Amino acid sequence: MNISDVAKKTGLTSKAIRFYEEKGLVTPPLRSENGYRSYTPQHIEELTLLRQARQVGFNLEECGELISLFNDPARHSADVKTRTLQKAAEIEAHITELHAMRERLLALAAVCPGDDGAECPIIKQLAGGCC
């Protein structure tokens, strides 16, 4: 199977596939005599796992760990579950931070007259001044 077929099946671009290969995140494909990559169903599974793991927030290093677990027949599902729950906790912490940022922005906007004047309480507060 060639890279364009793999791209269609995985939803990734050829460029992304080559990037993941370059980073060592997937099993290197075999090369034909003319130098073209030759992919197997295992590559499709690895690349699909990678794409979907990225979509739920795993970074490249974490994706590499998941691929290693995918390829390890002696893996324990508890290890995968632990990593997944850790990622969910990180996302929850990030959501909390985002909510706090949003509340601060709304509070800043609430004290600003938003008119044609140069006086801006938002700029003043962000610059460390007091309103």
N, C-alpha and C positions, 0 to 999 in steps of 0.2 A: 504494500500500500504506500502511495507517495504522500508527500506533505500536504498537498492540496486536499486529498481525500481525508486525511486526518483532521485537517482544519475544519472541514465541513461536518465531520462526525462529532468533533469535540466542542465546536463553537468558539474555537480559538483562531487567531490569525496565524499565518505561517511565521510571521515575525515573532509572535509570542512563543510559539513552539520552539523555534530556534533559540530564543532567550532562555527558556526553561532548560533546554538541553545544555546550553553554554554554562549555566549555573550549576549543572550537575544534579538537577532535581528529578530528572527522569532517566530511566535506563537508556543508555546510548543506542540509537538505532544502528542496525547493520548498514554497511555501505555496499552498493553494487559496484561492479567493475568500472562503471562510468562515474562513480562518486556520488550518485544519488542516494539519499537516505531511503531505507526500506523499513516500514513500520509494521508492527504486529498488533493483534488485539490487546496485548498487555499494555502497549504504548497508549492505546485509546483509553483504557481504564485509568492509567496513571495520569494522563493529561486531563481527563474528565474530572478525576478526583481533585487535581490541582485547581482547575477552573472553579469548581464548586466550593472548595475550601477557601479560595481567595474571596469568593462572593459572600461568604459568611464571616470574613474578617481575619482569617489566618494569614500571617505574614509569610514571606518566602522561607524563612528558616523553619517555621512551624510546618509549612507545607512539605518541606524536605523530610521532617520527622514523620509526618503522616504517610508520605510515600514509602519511607523505610518500613514503617509498620505494615503498610499494605503489602509489601513484598516479603514480609517475614511470616512464614507459616506458623512459627511458634509464638506469634504475638499474643498478647492478652487484651481482650476487649476492655478490661479495666483501665489499661494504659490509655487507650483511645478516649474512653469516657472521661478520664481525669483531665486530659488535655482539652477536651471539648468544654467541660465545666469551667476550667480555668479561663478559657477564651470568653465564655459567657459572662463570667465575673468581671473580666477586664472591660468588656463592652458595657456592662451595667455601670461600672465606675465612670466610664467615659460619658455615658448618658447623663449621669448625675452631674458631672462637670459641665456638660453642655447646658443642662437646665439652669445651673447656677449662672453661667455666662449669659444666657438668655434673660434671666431675671435682672441681672445687673444692667444689661443693655436697655431693657424696658424701663428700669428705674432712671437711668440716665436720660432717656428720651422724654420721660414724664416731666423732668424739671427744665427742659429746654423749650423756649417759646417758639422755636422754629419759624422765626420771622426774618425780615430783611436786615435786621441789626447784626452787628459784628459780635456782640456779647453772646458767648455760647457756654453754658454751664457744662456741657458734655466735654468740650475741649479743656475747660478749666479743671474738671475733676480728673480726666485722664492724664493731665499734665501734673497732677499732684496737688492742685489747688483745692480750695474748699469753696463750696457754694453757699 
